[in-house]
Amino acid sequence: MSTGPTGEIYRVDWLPGTDVLHGTCHCGAEHTAQDPVEMWEWMLGHPEGHRPPGDDA
């Protein structure tokens, strides 16, 4: 878990037995990636690519 510059909480978990990272953004959106750089670019790329679960807008 990490905190962003304005206090947002970002969580990245490693899925045991795989090379996959699972990230959860402070907005509730989720993403998986094998590359840690890709994961952090996604997390810090708000709002592009971020849609919390159930947000069909």
C-alpha positions as CSV (number, residue, x, y, z in Angstrom):
1,M,0.0,0.0,0.0
2,S,1.2,3.5,-0.8
3,T,0.0,7.0,-0.3
4,G,-0.1,9.5,-3.2
5,P,1.0,13.2,-3.0
6,T,-2.5,14.3,-1.9
7,G,-3.2,11.5,0.5
8,E,-4.9,9.0,-1.8
9,I,-4.3,5.4,-1.0
10,Y,-3.0,3.0,-3.7
11,R,-2.8,-0.7,-3.1
12,V,-0.8,-3.2,-5.2
13,D,-0.9,-6.9,-4.4
14,W,1.2,-9.7,-5.9
15,L,-0.8,-12.7,-6.8
16,P,1.2,-15.6,-5.4
17,G,2.3,-18.2,-7.9
18,T,2.1,-15.8,-10.8
19,D,3.9,-12.8,-12.2
20,V,0.7,-10.7,-11.9
21,L,0.2,-7.6,-9.9
22,H,-3.3,-6.5,-8.9
23,G,-3.8,-2.8,-8.2
24,T,-6.7,-1.0,-6.5
25,C,-6.8,2.7,-6.8
26,H,-8.2,5.1,-4.2
27,C,-11.3,5.6,-6.5
28,G,-12.0,1.8,-6.3
29,A,-11.0,1.0,-9.9
30,E,-8.9,-2.2,-10.3
31,H,-6.3,-3.2,-12.8
32,T,-3.9,-6.2,-13.3
33,A,-0.5,-6.1,-15.0
34,Q,2.8,-8.0,-15.0
35,D,4.9,-4.9,-15.3
36,P,5.3,-2.8,-12.2
37,V,5.9,0.4,-14.3
38,E,2.7,-0.2,-16.2
39,M,0.8,-0.6,-12.9
40,W,2.1,2.7,-11.5
41,E,1.5,4.6,-14.7
42,W,-2.1,3.3,-14.6
43,M,-2.5,4.3,-11.0
44,L,-1.1,7.7,-11.4
45,G,-2.8,8.4,-14.7
46,H,-6.1,9.6,-13.2
47,P,-8.7,9.9,-14.5
48,E,-7.8,8.1,-17.7
49,G,-8.6,4.4,-17.5
50,H,-10.1,4.7,-14.1
51,R,-13.7,3.7,-13.7
52,P,-14.8,2.4,-10.3
53,P,-16.9,-0.8,-10.3
54,G,-20.5,-0.1,-11.3
55,D,-19.7,3.2,-13.0
56,D,-21.3,2.9,-16.5
57,A,-21.0,6.6,-17.3
